[in-house]
Amino acid sequence: MSDLRRLVFAALDHAKRAGHFAEGEQLHAATVNDIVCDMLAYDDELEDCEDCACLEPFVLEWMRMNDA
């Protein structure tokens, strides 16, 4: 597993455990682009990623695996 993929999965797992994907919460029904933009804005470990394109495949993969 790549380091970037591991960081994305860890951030999304944390958001899921914290309830951010629950109905009425920040990430409920969010698009992949919305999630990526939030990750780039709020996750210090992902700030080196220069654009959304490098994170989108990992977010999509995580969402498919977690029915999000």
C-alpha positions in Angstrom: 0.0 0.0 0.0 1.4 3.4 -1.0 2.1 6.0 1.7 -0.4 8.4 0.1 -3.1 5.7 -0.1 -2.4 4.8 3.5 -2.8 8.5 4.6 -6.1 8.9 2.6 -7.5 5.7 4.1 -6.5 6.7 7.6 -8.1 10.1 7.3 -11.3 8.7 5.9 -11.5 5.9 8.5 -11.1 8.6 11.2 -13.8 10.7 9.6 -16.1 7.7 9.5 -15.5 6.8 13.1 -16.1 10.4 14.1 -19.5 10.3 12.4 -18.7 12.8 9.6 -20.4 10.6 7.0 -23.7 10.3 9.0 -26.8 12.0 7.7 -26.8 15.7 8.3 -23.0 15.8 8.9 -20.3 17.5 6.9 -19.4 14.6 4.6 -22.9 13.0 4.2 -23.6 12.8 0.4 -20.4 14.7 -0.3 -18.9 14.3 -3.8 -15.4 12.9 -4.2 -14.2 16.4 -5.1 -15.7 17.8 -1.9 -14.0 15.2 0.2 -10.6 15.7 -1.5 -10.8 19.4 -1.1 -11.6 19.1 2.6 -8.7 16.7 3.0 -6.3 19.1 1.3 -7.5 22.0 3.5 -7.6 20.3 6.9 -5.1 17.4 6.9 -1.5 18.6 7.4 -0.1 15.2 6.3 -1.7 15.6 2.9 -0.7 19.2 2.2 2.2 18.1 0.0 -0.3 16.8 -2.5 -0.5 19.6 -5.0 -3.9 18.9 -6.6 -7.0 16.9 -6.1 -6.2 14.4 -8.9 -3.6 12.5 -6.9 -6.1 11.8 -4.1 -9.3 11.0 -6.1 -8.5 7.4 -6.9 -7.9 6.6 -3.3 -11.0 8.4 -2.1 -13.1 6.5 -4.7 -11.6 3.2 -3.7 -12.3 3.9 0.0 -15.8 4.9 -0.7 -16.5 1.7 -2.7 -15.0 -0.4 0.1 -17.1 1.4 2.8 -20.4 2.0 1.0 -20.0 5.7 1.6 
